[in-house]
Amino acid sequence: MTAAAMQARSPQTPRQSADQVREILIVDDHPLMCDALALTLKISFGLKNVRTARSLGAALDGIKAQGAPDAVILDLNLPDARGAEGIVTLRRQLPDVPITMISADMDGAMISAAMAAGAQGYISKSLGREALVDSLRRMWEGEYVTPEGYAPDQADADDAAKAELARRFATLTPQQMKILRLICQGKANKEISYDLSIAEATVKTHITAIMSKINARRRTQAVLLANTVRLFEAG
């Protein structure tokens, strides 16, 4: 991630020590991965409270019911969110909480998109226990962590613009995010109305608000902007 992108991101509350992290939320739809990660965190950090969620929606419900965790580990691809959508959505709810993206996808463009969207770090699911624990500890102490071999200096020159665009997407309401996802799938207003069980006039009102928030004039431009930050697709 470039220096310009780092400066463009919203400031996060610095942590004095990883020891201040007492409660973790893991968002991953693979039960074995989720349980193994939870066990590793409990043993390595002495954590007693590791919350888990199998989808982005479940994570949001848990945050509403139980409050904000001290840190989040987020799978790149979830049943209800792919690409940068998960981190954009969680960043809106948890502006000062470090969010770690975890994935088997080590594509440089995806890493750049995740970091621009607000991730504290991006790590591989294939990391060994010691490397995983070290990476998380560094992130929880305020460091930005990316995979070995990722070259931030070779990242897109417009990383700062992507970070700003991600912040604009973060202003969308959940319903507006659903409508934008359907727009990106090529759905017409009538189809969106049917899929979401809302009036077509309501769809049009939401689309007007979406366009205003992300500064787009046409649907095709909105799709292009979403694709720029890989909002709904990981690859």
Secondary structure as GFF3:
##gff-version 3
##sequence-region A 1 235
A	DSSP	alpha_helix	3	8	.	.	.	ID=ss1
A	DSSP	three_ten_helix	18	20	.	.	.	ID=ss2
A	DSSP	beta_strand	23	27	.	.	.	ID=ss3
A	DSSP	alpha_helix	31	45	.	.	.	ID=ss4
A	DSSP	beta_strand	49	53	.	.	.	ID=ss5
A	DSSP	alpha_helix	56	66	.	.	.	ID=ss6
A	DSSP	beta_strand	71	75	.	.	.	ID=ss7
A	DSSP	alpha_helix	85	93	.	.	.	ID=ss8
A	DSSP	beta_strand	99	103	.	.	.	ID=ss9
A	DSSP	alpha_helix	108	117	.	.	.	ID=ss10
A	DSSP	beta_strand	121	124	.	.	.	ID=ss11
A	DSSP	alpha_helix	129	140	.	.	.	ID=ss12
A	DSSP	three_ten_helix	152	154	.	.	.	ID=ss13
A	DSSP	alpha_helix	159	169	.	.	.	ID=ss14
A	DSSP	alpha_helix	174	184	.	.	.	ID=ss15
A	DSSP	alpha_helix	189	196	.	.	.	ID=ss16
A	DSSP	alpha_helix	200	214	.	.	.	ID=ss17
A	DSSP	alpha_helix	219	228	.	.	.	ID=ss18
###
